[in-house]
């Protein structure tokens, strides 16, 4: 049995679907109930309370873990005691490129490597699904706002992240590896807005925010150090953050999906 934390999120929901389609038994963990495939056991729990995970971990062989909560060693200790043998951590690109800022995912990576379990770390670049933040303004006004409109980054389709996670969880040969997951090419915010407009068949007007405007908006839902790190990546990416990684293709045997493909698949959210 495989336990998937964040089972109703952009990556987790797709991961659960893939695992069930592959015939795996799955327990989905999330703070709130969501739409899960038939036959998936749901456990309502918050990673901020590791003990709440105990019912989910009983009988599990593998764990897909998000960077959430403050006690990764507590979660992993419970997993090991329950008989879990493998853990796949969904971390962040920033853990490698800016460890001094992204201390939270770094702490999770260290805990996973010290856990005594067979481990694999997936460092995701920015997810294409972050563009869902534009859904309201695109539906209402056909506009999309972001800072640094002409700085391109190789954002990744969450479905590709989920497929890589499924491959690692189901098949062997990935123990002790850290994979960087990106899309196939750099795409600017202006180009992302245009791709969504193309998928909708109606132009989307891009409005460039100032860094100060973006910072104020992000502070409403992100801690200040993460906001500063995110703005630095968006506006002044390091060479490592501009690289299109081969790891999606290395694991899946195919190129990662483009942002335009993601936009076409998710267009109903923007209508």
QUIMOCOR-V17025 format. One record per residue. N is the residue number from 0. RES is the residue in one small letter. NEAR is the number of other C-alpha atoms within 12 Angstrom. Layout:
N,RES,NEAR
N,RES,NEAR
//
This chain:
0,x,30
1,x,43
2,x,46
3,x,51
4,x,45
5,x,38
6,x,41
7,x,28
8,x,29
9,x,28
10,x,35
11,x,39
12,x,36
13,x,30
14,x,42
15,x,45
16,x,33
17,x,32
18,x,37
19,x,27
20,x,19
21,x,18
22,x,17
23,x,28
24,x,27
25,x,42
26,x,43
27,x,46
28,x,40
29,x,33
30,x,23
31,x,18
32,x,20
33,x,23
34,x,21
35,x,30
36,x,25
37,x,16
38,x,18
39,x,31
40,x,28
41,x,33
42,x,30
43,x,27
44,x,29
45,x,29
46,x,31
47,x,21
48,x,21
49,x,28
50,x,24
51,x,24
52,x,35
53,x,30
54,x,22
55,x,38
56,x,40
57,x,24
58,x,23
59,x,30
60,x,30
61,x,41
62,x,49
63,x,51
64,x,46
65,x,41
66,x,36
67,x,29
68,x,25
69,x,21
70,x,26
71,x,34
72,x,30
73,x,24
74,x,39
75,x,41
76,x,26
77,x,30
78,x,38
79,x,29
80,x,20
81,x,26
82,x,25
83,x,32
84,x,31
85,x,38
86,x,48
87,x,47
88,x,51
89,x,42
90,x,38
91,x,41
92,x,42
93,x,35
94,x,33
95,x,29
96,x,28
97,x,26
98,x,22
99,x,17
100,x,26
101,x,29
102,x,24
103,x,28
104,x,36
105,x,30
106,x,27
107,x,38
108,x,40
109,x,25
110,x,30
111,x,42
112,x,26
113,x,20
114,x,29
115,x,22
116,x,29
117,x,30
118,x,38
119,x,41
120,x,43
121,x,47
122,x,39
123,x,42
124,x,44
125,x,33
126,x,33
127,x,43
128,x,32
129,x,24
130,x,38
131,x,26
132,x,21
133,x,31
134,x,28
135,x,17
136,x,23
137,x,30
138,x,24
139,x,15
140,x,20
141,x,26
142,x,29
143,x,34
144,x,31
145,x,35
146,x,31
147,x,30
148,x,27
149,x,22
150,x,27
151,x,31
152,x,38
153,x,39
154,x,44
155,x,45
156,x,39
157,x,39
158,x,37
159,x,43
160,x,47
161,x,39
162,x,37
163,x,46
164,x,51
165,x,43
166,x,30
167,x,38
168,x,41
169,x,31
170,x,20
171,x,18
172,x,15
173,x,26
174,x,26
175,x,24
176,x,23
177,x,31
178,x,34
179,x,40
180,x,47
181,x,43
182,x,40
183,x,30
184,x,28
185,x,30
186,x,31
187,x,28
188,x,37
189,x,30
190,x,32
191,x,42
192,x,41
193,x,30
194,x,33
195,x,41
196,x,32
197,x,24
198,x,25
199,x,25
200,x,17
201,x,20
202,x,24
203,x,31
204,x,28
205,x,29
206,x,26
207,x,22
208,x,22
209,x,17
210,x,23
211,x,17
212,x,19
213,x,27
214,x,27
215,x,19
216,x,21
217,x,23
218,x,18
219,x,13
220,x,12
221,x,17
222,x,18
223,x,18
224,x,20
225,x,27
226,x,26
227,x,26
228,x,29
229,x,33
230,x,31
231,x,24
232,x,31
233,x,33
234,x,28
235,x,21
236,x,25
237,x,21
238,x,15
239,x,21
240,x,36
241,x,30
242,x,24
243,x,29
244,x,30
245,x,21
246,x,33
247,x,36
248,x,24
249,x,19
250,x,31
251,x,23
252,x,14
253,x,16
254,x,23
255,x,35
256,x,30
257,x,29
258,x,42
259,x,32
260,x,25
261,x,31
262,x,34
263,x,25
264,x,23
265,x,26
266,x,28
267,x,18
268,x,23
269,x,34
270,x,25
//
